C-alpha cells in the first residue's frame, strides 16, 4: 500500500484500467462485427494516447520500493506477481480463442501474443530497471525515447521503448515528488497542459498522428501532469471510491475482463446493436472482475489465480 498521501495513485491506475477495458470492448466489437459506430471509435481514439502511458507511469512510481528489496526477493516477487498471472491467463485466453498449442505457448514466452502484453512489458521493465538502477533517470528516459523513434513497429518494439520511458518517468517523479508536486500547482501550467492533452487526443482520434508514436508524448505527459495535480484533491471523494477499488485490484480487472468479453461477445453481438452490446460487455466484465477481486481478498485459491501462492513468514509473497 502506498502512503496515505498517495491514495490518488489508485485513482489514476483505476482510471487507466477502466480506459483499457473500454478500449477492448470497442476492439472486440470491431473484430467480431467488422465495424463499430464512428462516435465510439472516435472516443476510443481520443483516449488512446493516455491510457497505457498513465498505467506505466503509475507502475514506475512503485519501482523504488521494489528495488529496495534484496535481489532474490525482487525477482521472485516479480515472477510471482507478474510472470505467473501472465502465463496462466495467457493460457486461458489462447484456449478461449482455440489457439492453444505448443507454438503459441512458446511465442507467449518470447514475445507477447495476447492482450496481456502489458505484463510481459512490465516484467521486462523491472529486469532492465534493476540493471540500470544507478543510471540517471533523465538519461534512461532520453535513450528510451530515441529508441522509440528509430525502432520499427514490428512486434511492438517501438511501443516497448516508448512506454518504458513513462515507466522510468514514474520512478523519477517519485524520487523528486515534493519538487514535482510543487511545480504542478500553478494554474497557468495546468492551463497549458489541458489544451496540449486535448489537441493530442483529437489528432489521434482524427488519425493525424499514430497511437504510440513519439508525437503523442507531449499530450500524454500533459494528461499525467493534470492527473497528478488534480487527483490528490479528490482522495476522500466517495464518488471515486469505486475507481480507487479498481486501481487497488488493477491486476484482477486487467486479467479477467478480456476472457469475459471473449466468452460473451458471440452471443451479445448477435442480439444487440453496437452501443448496447459494448455497454453490456463493459458492465459484465466489470461486475465479474469485482467478484474475483473480492474473492481473491478472502480466499487463497482465488488469489492464486493472480499471484503465485508462495509463502514467507505466513504471508503470501506479493510483488
WOHU-V756357 format. One record per run of one state. SS is the DSSP state (a for helix, b for strand, c for the rest). FROM is the first residue (numbers start at 1). LEN is the number of residues. If there is no record, write none. Layout:
ss:from:len
SS:FROM:LEN
SS:FROM:LEN
This chain:
ss:from:len
c:1:3
a:4:3
c:7:1
a:8:26
c:34:4
a:38:10
c:48:3
a:51:11
c:62:1
a:63:5
c:68:3
a:71:26
c:97:5
a:102:9
c:111:6
a:117:15
c:132:5
a:137:14
c:151:3
a:154:22
c:176:1
a:177:7
c:184:3
a:187:19
c:206:8
a:214:21
c:235:6
a:241:8
c:249:1
a:250:22
c:272:2
a:274:25
c:299:1
a:300:4
c:304:7
b:311:2
c:313:2
b:315:2
c:317:3
